[in-house]
Amino acid sequence: MRVKQINHVSFTVRDLARSREFYEGVLGLHTIERPNLGIPGMWYGAGDGQIHLIQIPPGAAVGAAQGRLTPLANHCAFEIDDYEKFVAHLKQRGLPVMETNRELGQLFVQDPDGNVIELIRPRAAM
């Protein structure tokens, strides 16, 4: 028995429309079909995996996001194709960017709910 790959990563969000602007408009993800689960949400394809946004129902208690931009937070990492262009794109949109290692092509941003997102250039085969 073994884990084969990541299927999806889920983030709770307070405002689905605001989050869609980030995941679609900033990150460029494309929506995929989502079944009716009884609560608002959105699914995105991300390579072989998926990103699931779940709008927090009123009164529901959920874990809190880190609250500040730090690579130590639980996070999801997306592989990107052009580090320099992505940094410029994020800064043009007025988003705080934490570049931890330009040589590795690694940076961090937060979505509108404070979830930390890592963006990283593919590593060469070892």
C-alpha positions as CSV (number, residue, x, y, z in Angstrom):
1,M,0.0,0.0,0.0
2,R,1.3,3.5,-0.9
3,V,0.2,7.0,-1.7
4,K,0.4,7.6,-5.4
5,Q,0.0,11.4,-5.7
6,I,-1.8,14.4,-4.4
7,N,-5.4,14.5,-5.5
8,H,-6.4,17.9,-4.3
9,V,-5.7,20.7,-1.8
10,S,-8.7,22.5,-0.1
11,F,-8.8,26.0,1.2
12,T,-11.7,27.6,3.1
13,V,-12.6,31.1,1.9
14,R,-15.0,33.8,3.2
15,D,-15.9,35.4,-0.1
16,L,-15.9,33.1,-3.1
17,A,-16.1,35.9,-5.7
18,R,-13.0,37.6,-4.2
19,S,-11.1,34.3,-4.1
20,R,-12.0,33.5,-7.7
21,E,-10.4,36.7,-8.7
22,F,-7.2,35.6,-7.0
23,Y,-7.1,32.0,-8.2
24,E,-8.3,32.7,-11.7
25,G,-7.2,36.3,-12.3
26,V,-3.8,36.2,-10.5
27,L,-2.8,32.6,-10.6
28,G,-4.4,31.8,-14.0
29,L,-6.1,28.6,-12.9
30,H,-9.0,27.2,-14.8
31,T,-12.2,25.9,-13.3
32,I,-13.2,22.3,-13.5
33,E,-16.6,20.7,-12.9
34,R,-17.7,20.5,-9.3
35,P,-20.7,18.5,-8.1
36,N,-23.4,20.1,-6.0
37,L,-22.1,19.6,-2.5
38,G,-24.7,21.7,-0.7
39,I,-22.3,24.5,0.0
40,P,-20.8,27.1,-2.3
41,G,-17.3,26.4,-3.7
42,M,-15.1,26.2,-6.8
43,W,-12.7,23.6,-8.1
44,Y,-9.6,24.2,-10.3
45,G,-7.4,22.0,-12.3
46,A,-3.7,22.3,-11.4
47,G,-1.6,19.8,-13.4
48,D,-2.6,16.3,-12.3
49,G,-4.1,17.7,-9.0
50,Q,-6.9,20.0,-8.1
51,I,-7.5,23.0,-5.8
52,H,-10.8,23.1,-4.0
53,L,-12.2,26.3,-2.6
54,I,-15.0,25.9,0.0
55,Q,-16.9,28.9,1.1
56,I,-17.3,28.9,4.9
57,P,-20.9,28.5,5.9
58,P,-22.2,31.1,8.4
59,G,-21.4,30.2,11.9
60,A,-19.0,27.3,11.0
61,A,-15.8,27.1,12.9
62,V,-12.8,26.4,10.8
63,G,-9.0,26.7,11.3
64,A,-7.5,30.1,10.9
65,A,-5.0,31.0,8.3
66,Q,-1.5,32.0,9.4
67,G,-2.3,35.7,9.3
68,R,1.1,36.7,7.9
69,L,3.2,35.9,4.9
70,T,5.7,33.2,6.0
71,P,7.2,30.1,4.4
72,L,6.7,28.3,7.7
73,A,2.9,28.3,7.3
74,N,1.0,25.3,6.0
75,H,0.8,26.0,2.3
76,C,0.2,24.7,-1.2
77,A,3.0,25.0,-3.9
78,F,2.4,25.6,-7.6
79,E,5.1,25.0,-10.2
80,I,5.5,28.1,-12.4
81,D,7.1,28.5,-15.8
82,D,8.7,32.0,-15.6
83,Y,9.9,33.2,-12.2
84,E,10.7,36.8,-13.2
85,K,7.4,37.4,-15.1
86,F,5.4,35.9,-12.2
87,V,7.1,38.2,-9.6
88,A,6.4,41.2,-11.8
89,H,2.8,40.1,-12.4
90,L,2.2,39.7,-8.6
91,K,3.8,43.1,-7.8
92,Q,1.9,44.8,-10.5
93,R,-1.3,43.6,-8.9
94,G,-0.2,45.1,-5.6
95,L,0.4,41.8,-3.8
96,P,3.0,41.4,-1.1
97,V,5.6,38.9,-2.4
98,M,8.2,37.1,-0.2
99,E,11.1,35.9,-2.3
100,T,13.0,33.5,-0.2
101,N,15.5,32.2,-2.8
102,R,15.8,33.7,-6.3
103,E,18.3,31.1,-7.2
104,L,15.8,28.3,-6.5
105,G,13.0,30.4,-8.0
106,Q,10.9,30.2,-4.9
107,L,8.4,32.9,-3.7
108,F,5.3,33.1,-1.5
109,V,2.1,35.1,-1.6
110,Q,-1.2,35.0,0.2
111,D,-4.7,34.6,-1.1
112,P,-7.5,37.0,0.0
113,D,-8.2,34.8,3.1
114,G,-4.5,34.7,4.2
115,N,-3.8,31.2,2.9
116,V,-0.1,31.0,2.0
117,I,0.7,30.0,-1.6
118,E,4.2,29.0,-2.8
119,L,5.2,29.5,-6.4
120,I,8.3,27.7,-7.5
121,R,10.3,27.2,-10.7
122,P,10.7,23.5,-11.5
123,R,13.9,21.9,-10.1
124,A,16.4,20.2,-12.4
125,A,16.3,16.4,-12.2
126,M,18.7,15.2,-9.6
